[in-house]
Amino acid sequence: MFKLPAVIIYMIIAFNITAFSAILQMDVLIFKGATIKAIFWALSIGAWYLAYLKRDKLWQIF
């Protein structure tokens, strides 16, 4: 049986949200509002917090 740490999946998702937030912060995309930036940074913080909470959980693959 192979056990996959759940933190790997959560960290991949959190990193992608953080990268999108960083690109959004540089005003490269069409979204330039301060509210949308704050929402995505809060979402990024929440995703990293969720990855921290699930750091000890294992998923059984096979």
Backbone as numpy.savetxt, mean C-alpha at the origin, in Angstrom:
# Nx Ny Nz CAx CAy CAz Cx Cy Cz
3.62 -28.77 2.35 2.79 -27.58 2.35 3.67 -26.32 2.35
3.32 -25.43 1.49 4.05 -24.17 1.38 3.25 -23.07 2.07
3.91 -22.33 2.94 3.23 -21.24 3.66 3.81 -19.91 3.22
2.96 -19.03 2.76 3.35 -17.71 2.29 3.02 -16.68 3.36
3.99 -15.87 3.78 3.68 -14.81 4.73 2.77 -13.78 4.08
1.70 -13.44 4.75 0.72 -12.48 4.21 1.34 -11.10 4.07
2.37 -10.83 4.84 2.98 -9.49 4.80 3.58 -9.19 3.43
3.98 -10.19 2.70 4.56 -9.96 1.37 3.52 -9.36 0.43
2.33 -9.93 0.42 1.27 -9.41 -0.45 0.84 -8.02 0.00
0.67 -7.85 1.30 0.26 -6.55 1.81 1.31 -5.47 1.54
2.58 -5.83 1.62 3.64 -4.85 1.36 3.72 -4.49 -0.12
3.47 -5.43 -1.02 3.45 -5.12 -2.45 2.34 -4.12 -2.75
1.17 -4.36 -2.19 0.04 -3.44 -2.40 0.34 -2.08 -1.79
0.90 -2.05 -0.58 1.21 -0.79 0.08 2.28 -0.01 -0.68
3.26 -0.71 -1.22 4.30 -0.03 -1.99 3.73 0.60 -3.26
2.83 -0.12 -3.93 2.22 0.43 -5.14 1.37 1.66 -4.85
0.63 1.64 -3.76 -0.16 2.81 -3.38 0.76 3.97 -3.02
1.86 3.69 -2.34 2.81 4.74 -1.98 3.49 5.32 -3.22
3.83 4.48 -4.17 4.44 4.98 -5.41 3.46 5.85 -6.19
2.20 5.45 -6.24 1.19 6.28 -6.90 1.03 7.61 -6.18
1.07 7.59 -4.85 0.94 8.83 -4.09 2.13 9.75 -4.34
3.31 9.18 -4.47 4.50 10.00 -4.74 4.43 10.63 -6.13
3.98 9.87 -7.12 3.83 10.42 -8.47 2.74 11.49 -8.48
1.69 11.25 -7.72 0.61 12.23 -7.61 1.11 13.51 -6.95
2.02 13.39 -6.00 2.57 14.55 -5.31 3.42 15.43 -6.24
4.02 14.83 -7.24 4.88 15.58 -8.17 4.10 16.31 -9.26
2.78 16.23 -9.24 1.90 16.88 -10.22 2.18 16.43 -11.66
2.51 15.15 -11.82 2.74 14.60 -13.15 1.42 14.15 -13.78
0.49 13.72 -12.97 -0.78 13.21 -13.46 -1.79 14.35 -13.63
-2.96 14.01 -14.11 -3.97 15.05 -14.34 -4.66 15.47 -13.04
-4.52 14.68 -11.97 -5.10 15.04 -10.69 -4.16 16.00 -9.98
-4.59 17.20 -9.68 -3.71 18.16 -9.05 -4.30 18.74 -7.76
-5.40 18.21 -7.30 -6.05 18.75 -6.11 -5.37 18.29 -4.83
-5.36 19.17 -3.86 -4.75 18.86 -2.57 -5.56 17.81 -1.82
-6.86 17.80 -2.02 -7.72 16.84 -1.32 -7.43 15.42 -1.78
-7.28 15.22 -3.07 -7.01 13.87 -3.59 -5.63 13.39 -3.15
-4.69 14.32 -3.04 -3.35 13.94 -2.55 -3.42 13.50 -1.10
-4.17 14.22 -0.29 -4.31 13.86 1.12 -5.02 12.53 1.28
-6.01 12.28 0.45 -6.73 11.00 0.51 -5.80 9.84 0.18
-5.00 10.00 -0.87 -4.11 8.91 -1.24 -2.96 8.72 -0.25
-2.48 9.79 0.37 -1.45 9.62 1.39 -2.03 8.93 2.63
-3.27 9.25 2.99 -3.92 8.56 4.10 -4.15 7.08 3.76
-4.52 6.82 2.51 -4.68 5.44 2.07 -3.35 4.68 2.11
-2.29 5.36 1.77 -0.96 4.76 1.81 -0.56 4.42 3.25
-0.81 5.34 4.16 -0.49 5.09 5.56 -1.32 3.92 6.09
-2.59 3.87 5.71 -3.44 2.76 6.12 -2.98 1.43 5.57
-2.50 1.43 4.34 -2.02 0.18 3.74 -0.76 -0.33 4.44
0.14 0.57 4.79 1.34 0.15 5.51 1.00 -0.31 6.93
0.02 0.32 7.55 -0.41 -0.11 8.88 -1.04 -1.50 8.81
-1.83 -1.76 7.79 -2.42 -3.08 7.61 -1.33 -4.13 7.37
-0.30 -3.78 6.61 0.81 -4.71 6.41 1.53 -5.00 7.72
1.63 -3.98 8.58 2.25 -4.18 9.89 1.40 -5.09 10.77
0.09 -4.91 10.72 -0.79 -5.75 11.54 -0.77 -7.21 11.10
-0.64 -7.46 9.82 -0.69 -8.82 9.27 0.70 -9.45 9.11
1.71 -8.92 9.79 3.08 -9.39 9.60 3.32 -10.82 10.07
2.51 -11.32 10.98 2.72 -12.67 11.52 1.79 -13.71 10.91
0.89 -13.31 10.06 -0.09 -14.23 9.48 0.54 -15.00 8.31
0.20 -16.28 8.22 0.69 -17.13 7.13 -0.51 -17.68 6.36
-0.35 -17.76 5.03 -1.36 -18.35 4.17 -0.83 -19.65 3.62
-1.63 -20.70 3.70 -1.22 -22.00 3.19 -1.57 -22.06 1.70
-0.56 -22.29 0.86 -0.75 -22.28 -0.58 -1.15 -23.67 -1.10
-0.35 -24.66 -0.81 -0.62 -26.02 -1.30 -0.84 -26.98 -0.16
